């Protein structure tokens, strides 16, 4: 069985005939619709390229015989040869514009195809009548017979140049499709599964949740899962963008499409099919590419009114120069054609989608998934960013940060504390036990101990009393702590929780435990502040603990002792002050905050609900992704604005020239061919400018 590359349905590759080979890989499809959807971008690009060569070749021949080598076939005017060369271009290469105009009429609105169809048809029709009226119907249209020019060359080259601009647009769209296809190709086709005690190789599509997979060195991990045996270095660069392989051991999660580099591992499948990380990435990139940003919707609205206005202007310019300006019919007609062609908003239509396509793809390559164009456009506008503390700024798990010797060595303090905490399920006890085990300590088992909730633990160990707990617990058991109060307060002011250990009637030492800050957090916060954004930290911790963490990170603005249900209200308070707010979080209790924000940024290592709520998802557990998101948004929006500028300059700025405004001063009218060159250049400029985003690299 194989998986349909479009709809995801299972296909029997031995029976189905709908398949294709691309880049050496075979793809199977359940229906012709899916096959056509997969192949359409490639077919469209190839078809366009053929039409571009066809129309430009015939247009060039038409120009050659019109301007440089006039001939008279069969003793007739050479205009007949020009007619024979131009007509196939007009109705074969140009048929797409007639079809688009028909669709526009059905929907009762004009589009850019309407401008091209009207303009080129006017040029071809006038030239055809001019060519044949003296032969077949000399008494018809006597005024048109005046003059010495036809516009067959213009109609052919105009269509060729416009198709060239359209081809460039499809190249960008094709590259976006290729980016998705490359993501699809990251997943291996087969996997080794252990079933009924036997290893068997099966298609990835047949893997079920809880299946045990064997991944050997050099093989890709087929689905998301948890390592249950072995350890290895995993290359996650294809998914998260991390250049350095990550060491994974039993209990660690692994991601589909990442590469196992060193040891053999056994993985229990947790997410398969459309639920895998890779599938979700593909889905997000697809949605981002086809989404419409606010700036694009504005351009669409402008274009809807722009086309009818242009048609009116073109007709008005023709009527003015023919009836008022006294120009010959043919020359007056050139103003109508030139205005229609030069105002064609092809570049306007691709100005923002081209930038969004490439921007979204570059984000995915760098571990930043942007769900749609609206978030991509909005992110650079944010002026305030609220970070959740636990699990976002910090690692989300307690670690031993200090072991302080008072009346015993540091090793003895840690060993004594870990011995009594060995039976504890409290996070503090687990952190201390983990530290002792990492230090290679051999810990005795206590047969009996007493736990006093909120205070500490008590046990007899080697004929002496062992106490572990807080100040109150020590004082209640007659242990003096005033002499070490200064040391305790110093550690507490750093946001750490202090465990006091007493043995044989006196304090042996202190163990400090804290949720440690992520390695990249401080650097990311500083970079965001350098960008001119205001940084906040929100937490349920008390003011002192929150302030200690904030000081380490260089954060001045704190929201402490905030209940999970109140986090969204804190975001709203900033928004009511006119701030554009982004929030960064990873847990279930962060979901309302992420939804309330103008831009919610979810950490990829967080919960599914947080990732679903966020508009941007960071695949790495690294806050530098926030910096990348802001920087990429800024650069993408800059390209969108530049594209719109160039589109309007070409399409709007040159309309007066096309309408003949320079004729009274210089006796010059814009040749429709030059109008087509300008229009095609606008599309090529917009596409080329957008493709510069491919050079984007994070700082």
MORAWO-V515158 format. One record per helix or strand. SS is the DSSP state (alpha for helix, beta for strand). FROM is the first residue (numbers start at 1). LEN is the number of residues. Records with the same first field share a line. If there is no record, write none. Layout:
SS: FROM-LEN, FROM-LEN
//
This chain:
beta: 2-2, 10-2, 19-4, 25-4, 190-6, 198-6, 212-4, 220-1, 224-6, 232-4, 246-3, 253-2, 259-2, 265-7, 368-3, 384-5, 394-12, 449-4, 456-6, 464-6, 497-7, 506-12, 534-5, 557-3, 581-5, 599-5, 616-3
alpha: 32-37, 73-3, 79-15, 95-12, 112-21, 152-35, 204-3, 237-4, 273-3, 277-14, 294-31, 329-14, 346-20, 373-9, 389-5, 410-12, 427-12, 471-6, 482-11, 521-10, 543-11, 564-13, 588-9, 608-6, 624-30, 655-4, 663-4, 672-24
//
